[in-house]
Amino acid sequence: MFTKNWTNVSKKTMSVVMVGALLGTTACAGDQPAPTNQAGAGTDASAGAAKFSYTLPGKFVNWIKDMNWIPVLLKETGADIEFVNGGDGDPYYKNIDLKVGSGQFSDAGIVQLSQAEVYGSKGAFADLRPLIDKYAPNIKKFIDDHPDYSKLITSSDGKIYAIMPQYPRIANTTFYRDDMFKKAGITSDPKTVQEFTDVLRKLKDAFKDNKNFYPFGGRDDFLRFQSAFSANDLIDAQGKVHGVYNGGQGYDLKAPGFKKLIEWYIGLYNEKLIDPEWVSGLSTEEAWQTKVLNGNVAVGNDFYTRPSWFMLNGGVKTDPNFSMKVMPPFLNDAGAQSKFPTVPEFRVTRAFVINAKSVDKAPGILKFLDYLYSDKGQTLAGWGVEGTTFKKNASGKNEFTIKFEEESTKPLGTPAWTFFQDRLTFPIPVNNEAFYEFNADLTKSYANDYFSKYAETFPIIKYSTDELKERSNLVAKVNEALKANLVKFVSGKRPMSEWDAFLKEMDAMGYSKIVEIDQKAYDSMMKK
């Protein structure tokens, strides 16, 4: 068994030395999407063993402490890593500025991509390009195989100051109480917005005796299904930015479909097909969950694991017939399949840098990271240890032998075999197949197929620090006014006859300026 010695360096610093014998042999998986079969820079995985300090947000440090595959990784690579808790949220990145400015930054750490380029150009962070070329063939191949990622991490001076972890291919899903659909006589999933509206009407009629029942409900902002109305933000084939860009998860106020989207919501509101508390912004997460569990809401659009959450958190206890299913996104007006935008493939807030003062440690750090890009490293990070956490099935594919419900529910501070690849560890590729499989049975039954068919990944725009500052201020102001006005339109407190005036108000607040900033930033990035 492994032993872990976690030593407090200070209130915000924690180091780890993990030693022990291997639990088993980590098999190379031919079915995994790893870049190459190399384990390290053409040598033994432990060659040039890394020893370095690594700053990242505190919540990830705490999660890393509990991940059972981390001790195996450190044993196999011979690495000795001091994980430094840098705090959480916005203060974390402000602390990065202070640490870099005072010369107290760790050997490596997580920063914003904009910080990496600003400080890197001033000599604070190492240029990783020549180091990757020399010591990290697997990382180099990954960059070469992902040209958009290459452009994202390449600075205006042609250097690479940071690399980032790849994020799982996930998006929202539309789900529903299947038991309530059956009671209402609904036997097939709606394919269009109109069919979906008719489904909501049937549900409303079937449960008309329940005065608290609204078929469609949720939490946070009520605006959903922009892509079905061709009203979402996007970058077209000619490179033109449409709307306030948010990786497809935002909106294009000037698109004809956006007005139609709001008119559709007005209809839902007037027919009492949508929860008015959700529209008003007063519906809390807890209140929404209770409504679904108690049968006061039947349909939602939220994070892809939500159906399983409802099943595991009171669903069948509330009603023995309680069951959940997911439905595909709707066809758009042209009859084409709309898709839900994924979470960005690379998060610019998770940029891994190496301190220029620690350049002597850089070869070992890069070799260590390169191991995680190899087949063997990808198997360990995605599946764990063969014979302990997974096995090969009859068709030769990996299959977890641990139980998700047991490992994932262990309290913080308890070691567990968890493989939540959306949680930051190191800047490594994602193994989507393993990520989907490490889930509850209901989620596993649809995730891979659903996101293969109905999820779309949008480009990422990189901003300069000045652009980011100006844009953030404008977006905050525009979004606040937008939300308030959309609630007024949908609830009837502002007539649609004032729509054109509303668009002018948004431009005056900075909507068009944001689009202009997005376009300039995208054009600049694509010139590289």
N, C-alpha and C positions, 0 to 999 in steps of 0.2 A: 504494500500500500504506500501511497505517497504521504509525505509529511510536508507541511507548509509552515514556514517561519515568517510571519508578517511583522515587521519591525516598524514602530512609529518613529518617523524622522522628525516630524513636527505635527501640529494640528492639521496641516493641509498636505502633509507628505507621508507616503507609506511605501516602504520598499518590500520586495518579495524575493525570497530565495527558496526555490522549490527543488527538492531533491528526492531521489528514490528510484526504485527499479521500475522498468516498464511493465504495464499491465498486460501487454500483448503486442503483437506486431501489427503496425498500421499498414494495411495492404494498399498497393497502388490500384486505383480503380480505373479501368479502361473506359468505363461509361461516364466518367466525370468530365465536365467542361474545363479541364485544366489546360493552361497554355502549352506546356511541354512536359516531358518526363524527367527533366533534370532536377536534381535535389541539390541546390546550391550552385555556385559558379563553376560547374564542371568538376567539382571535387566532392569529398565526403561532406554530409550536411553539417557536421560540427566544425569544419575547417574555419579558422578565424573566428572562433566563438565570440559572440557579441556580449559586451558588458556596457550597459548604458542606462541613464535615467530618462524617463519618458513621462511628460506631463500631458494629462488629458482630463476632461471633466470628471468631477467626483463620482457621479452616479455610475459611470462606466468603470471606474476603478473598483467600486464596490461590487459590481456585477462580475468583473474579471476575477476577483478573489474567489468567487463561488463556482467558476467554470472548471470542471474536472479535466477538460482537455488541455488547459493551459500548462499544468505541471508536466504532462506528457510532451507537449511542445518544447518546453524548456529543457527537458531531459534529452530529447532527440537532437536538439540543436546546440546544447551546451551553453545556452544563453543565460545571462544573469541580468535581470531587468529590475530597476527600481521604478515602480509606478508612483508618480507624483500627483496627488489630488490637487487640481487647480481651481476647485470650486465649480459652480454650475451657473447656467444661464448667461445673460449679458455680462455680468461681472467677470465671468471667466475670461472673455476676450479682452476686457479692459485690463485685467491682471496680466495678460500676455504682453500688452503694450508696456506695462510697467517693468515686467521681468526682462524683456528684451532691451528696453531703454537703460536699465540699470546694470545690464550685463550678467543677470542672475538666471537667465533662461537655462533649462535643463539641456542635456545632450540632444534630445529629440522631443517633439511634442506636436500637439494638435492646435492648429490656428485656422483662421479664416483664410481662404485663398487670396483675398485682397491683401491681408497682412503679410502673407508669404512673399508676395511679389514686391510690396513696398520695402519690407525689411531685407528681403533677399537682394534687391537691387542696390541696397546700401551696404551690403557685405555681411549682414548678420546671419544669414542662412546660407548653407552650402548649395552650390549648383549640383543637382543630382544627376544631370545628364551624363557627364563623363564617368561618374561612379557607377551608374546603371549599365552603361556600355561595357565597363570593365568587369564588374562583379555580379551583375544580376541579369543573366540571359532570359530568365522566365519573365521578369518584369518588363524587360525590353520588348519581348515578343508580344506581351499583352498590350503595351502602348502602341506598337506597330499595327496590331490587329484591330485597334480601336481609334481610328483617325480623329473622331470628334473629341474623344478624351485627350488625345495628344494635343489638339488645339487648345483645349481647356486648360491644361496644365503648363503649356508653353508660354513663358512670359514674353513681353514685348521686345526684350533683348535677346530672345531665342533660347534662354536658359530655362531649366526646370528646377524650381525651388521647392516644389511640393508634389506629392502623389496622394491619391485619395482612395478610400475603400469603395468598392462597387456595392450599390444598394440592391436588395432583392426586388424582383419585378412584381410589385403589388399595387393594388388600387382599391378604390371603394367597390362594393358590390350592392346590387339591389336585392333585398331578401324579403321574405314574407312568412306569415303564419300559415303553413300549409293546411293545418287542421281547420282554420277559419275559412280558407279558400274552399275547402271541400264542403263545409256547411253551407256556403253561399252558392254552391253548384258550379264553381269555377274549376274547370278541368284542364286548362292549358294556359301557358304563359303568354301574356300580351306581347305582340311583336312591334307595335307602333305606339306612339303617344296617345292616339285616339283609343286604341284598344285598352291601353292602361287606364285611361280615364273611365272607360266603360266598366272595367274591373272594379275601380274604386266606387262607382255608383252601385254596382251589384252588392258590394260589401256593405255599403251604407244602408241599403235597403234590407239586406239580410239581418243586420243587427240594429235595426231602427228602434227597437225597444230600449237599447242602451243609449241614454241621452249623453253619455260621456264619450261615445265612440266616434273617432275620426279615423278613417281608413289609413291615411298617410301621415306619418309623424317622424320626428327626429330630434336631434340636438344641434347646437351651434347654428350656423347660417342655414336657412331653408332652401337657398338656391341650389338646385340640382339639375342634371340632365342638359347642361349647356350644349354638349356636343350633338345631342339629338335634334337641337334647333339650329345647329351650325352657328352657335353664338359664343363659343369658347375662344379664348386667346390662342393664337397659333403663329407660326412662321411658315409662310407659304413656299411653294417650290422656287419662287423668284427671290426668296430671302426677305420678303416684306413682313414686318411684324404687325399683327392685328390685335388690338386690344392691349390692356395692361398685362404684360407677359408674366405668367406664373406657371410655366410648364404645362399648359393645357388645362390647368385647374382653375383658371380665372375667367375673365369675361371680355367680350368685345361689345361695348355699348353701341357702337355705330353699325354693327351687323343687323340687317333686317330681322334676323331670327331672334335677336335679343328682345325686341319689342314683343314679338309673338310669344316668347317664353314668359314674359311678365303677364301678358294677356291670358295665357293658359293658367297661370297661378291665380289670377283674379277669378277665373271661372271655378277653380278648385275651392277657393276661399268662400265664394258666394254659395256654392252648393254644399258647403261644410264637409268637403272631402279631405281637407288638410287641417291638421291641428292648429288652431289659431294661436295657441301659446308658442308653438314653434315659429310661426311667422313673426310674431311680435318680438321674439328673442328672449322670452321669459322662461322657456322650457329648459330646465337643467338636465344634465345627463341622467341623474338618479330618477327624476320624474319621468323622463322618456322611457327608461328601462322598466319602470313599474307599469307604465301604460301598456307596453308590449306584453309583459308577463301577465297582466290582468285582463288582456283582451280589449283594451281601449284604443289600441293602435295595431294595425295588421301588416303594414308595409313600411319598410325603411330603406335608406341608402346610407351606408356607413362603412367602417373599416371591415375588411374581408373576413375577419375572425368573429365578427359579431354574432352570426347565427349560432356558432358553437357556444359562445358565451351565454346566450340566452338558454340554450339547452342544458348547460352545466351549472347555471346559477338560478335555479328555481323553476325553470320551464315545466318540466314533467311533474314537479312537486305541486305546482299551481294547478295543473290540468294534466291528467295521465295521457291525454291525446295530443298534448302540445308537441308540435313538430315545426321545423323550419326548413325552407328551401331557398335557393337563389334563382333569379331570373336574369336573362341576358339584357344588355343595354338595348334600347329601342332603335328601330330603323329611322333614319332621318327623312326629311321631306322628299328627297330624291330617291328614296328606297334603299339607300346604302346602309350598311351596318355601322352604327355609331360605336365608339369605344370610350372606355373610361381612361383618363390620363393616369399614368403610374406616378408614384413618388419618384422624384428625380433620380436618375441612375447613379449620379455622383453628387454628393452634398458638399457645396463649397465651404461649409462650416466645419468640415472634417479633413482639413489638409494637413498632411504629415510632413514635418520639416526636420532638418538636422542642423543643429547649431554649428556655425562656421568655426567656432572655437573648438569644436569636438570633431573636426574633420579627420583626425587620426583614428577615430572610432567608426567613421562612416563605412569603411569596407566591411567590417563585421556586422554592422546594422543592416546594410544592404544584402549581405549574404543571408542573414537571418530572415529578412522579409522575403527574399527570393525563394527560400524554402517553402514558404506559405503559398507560393504561386505554382509549385510543382504538384504533380499528381498526388504524391504522398502527403504533402502539406494540405492540399485541398481536401483530401479524404479525412484527415484528422480534424480540420476546422469545421467540416460539414457533417461528418458521420461519426467521428470519434475513433474508437479502437475496435478492430474486427475481433469478434469473440467476446467482447465486453459490452459494446453498445450497438453493434450491428452484425449482420451475417450476410452471406451471399445466398440469394434464393435460387430456385431451380433454373431460372433463366440467366443467372449470373449477375443480376442487379443487386445493389445494396438494399438492405431492409433492416430498419431499426428493431432491436430486440428489447430496448428499454421502453417503458410506458410514459408517454408524454404527460398524462394526467398526474403521475407521481413525481416526475422530475421537475416539471414546470411550476408546481405549486409549493415547492419547498421554500420556507421563509428566507429572507435575506440574511446572509451570514451562515447559511448551510450549504456545503459543497453539493453540487448536483451536475449531472450530465445534461447540460442544456446547449442548444445549438441555435440560438436566436441571432441569426446573421445580420439582423437590422440593428443590433447593438454594437457599438463601436469597440473594436479591439485593436486591430492593426489595419493598415491600408492594403487590403487584399481583395481578390476577386470574390464574387458571391457564387455559391453553388445553389441555384434556384431549386433544382430537383430535391436536394436534401432539405432545403429550407421549407418547402411545401410539405415534405413528409414528416417533419418534426412539428406536428400539429395534432389537434383533436381529430377523431375519425371523420366527423362531418366536414371539417375544413379540408382534410386530405382528399375527400371524395370529389371535390370540385376545383380546388385552387389551381392546379397545374393546367387543366384544360381550359378553365375560365380565363386565366390571364394570357394563355397562348392565343385564344380567339378574340378576346374582348378588351385587352389592355393595349394602350399605345404609349410609347415612351417619346417624350418631346425633347428637343435640344435644350441645352443649358446655356444661359447667357452669363458671361463673366463681366463684372463691372469694376471700374477703378474705384478707389476709396472715395474720391470726390463724387463720382456718379452715384455710388451706393448711398452716400450721406444725403445728397439732394433727393434722390429717388425715394428713400425711406420716409423722409419728411412729407413728401407729396403724397405717397401712397397712403400714409396714415390719415391724412386730411381727406383725401378723395374717398377712401373706403368708408370712413365714418359717415360722410354725407350720402354716399351711395346706399348704404344699408338703411339709413333712416328714411330715405326717399322711396326705396323699393317697398318697405313696409307700408308706407303711406299709400302707394299706388295699389298694392295688392289688397289692403284692408279697406280701400275706398275713401281714404281721407284726402287723397289727392287725385283729381280726375286725369284720365289718360290724354285728355285734350291739351294738357300741359307738358306732354312728353318732350316736344322739341325744346321748350324752355328749359326743361330739366337737363337735356344734353348740353345746352349752352352753359348752364350753371356748372356742370362737371368740368367742362373745358376751362372755365374761368378759375376753377379750383386747382387745375393742374393735370387733368386727365390727358390731354393731348401732349403736354410736356413730358409726362411719364413715357408715353408711347415713343416720343422723340428720343428720349434717353435710351430706351430699350433698343431702338433701331440703330442708334449710333454705336452702342456697345456691341451689338451683334455684328455690325459691319466691320468694326475694328477687330473683333476676334476672328472673323472669317478671312481677313487679309493675310493672316499669318501663314 
